[in-house]
């Protein structure tokens, strides 16, 4: 899959930014994007079962989508767009991606490339894509594979993955601590201070979860494998393998394994997964210690899986809340994510910090010596 040249691109809560009526404009005569496969099953279709009598969710899937996690009211206050509105926005987005994918001239300066990107329709739609240019070396979006379609569920085109009334996270309880930011970003004492995503230990953007979310950039692909006593979700981003146990209850030893403690069961045609004991390093919007995430996987059609999630944390929110989207069949397989655990760039990152510290120390020493020299000259 196409990859950006840096891992730390920031939040996966990227939003689409257009003028309120932009999606209602006349679409191009030839939309530069193929029509998506529908989540509505064909007549007579029945959900498949595997040889173990379980609902068959196995195979290769992608959750890449143009729909952001949270609703951007500059596009619409509605939870859903019409087919015409969705088609126009998708065509506009695909053309913006294609324009940005154009080869960069060797004669163009970095400043010129940045200026062109900043004025592009691509950045108007997704301001966070400005991170794809400039100092990171990603001069265009060739390395980005963010998805070209809005989430469609039963003929409804969603403007956010969250299904709250506003399409935004609910208010936190009075007195609840604010979510922690990426405090590691300006700490360079050791590789251990850097983020797990930057060190290629676990994925950024919550692809692995729970909840499992598209990151808005690339590597949003999965392989699902089912056995009699477990479901394994192989995540393309950083090669995480999430194991859901189908036997036994939650662990009681107090340990918080990576990706939490996930147990699952089948309820009719749906795989239900409950996860607790998440480590602090995988907090979601500040919640982890008492967070419970429930997920539902249901096959909707030959090419779609409906994924729903619910978040419960009595210390932070008054009631459960969550969202939903669809996985689509992947036209291919999940390959190795060739990111070295530790990241080959880390020596350069830390060496750069040591060089900066050296320069700052030399400048401080020179400043301290200046008054002494002036006094000696006066004597």
Protein Blocks (a to p, Z undefined) as FASTA:
>chain_A
ZZdfbfblojakbccdddfklmmpccdfbdcbdcdddfbdcehiacdddfkopacfedcd
dfbdfbdfbdcfklomcfbdcfklmmmmmmmmmmmmmmmmpccdfkbcfklmmmmmmmpm
klmmmmmlmmmgmjnopabfklpcebjadcdeehiacfbfblcfnopacdddehiacddd
dfklmgckbmklpcfklnomacehhlnopadddehlgopaccddddfkbccdddfbgoia
cdddfedcddfehpacehiaaddddehjaccdddehiafklcgehiaklgccddddddfb
fkbccdddddddfklpmbdcdddddddddebddddddddehijmlmmmmmmmmmmmmmmm
mmmmmmmmmmmmmmmmmZZ
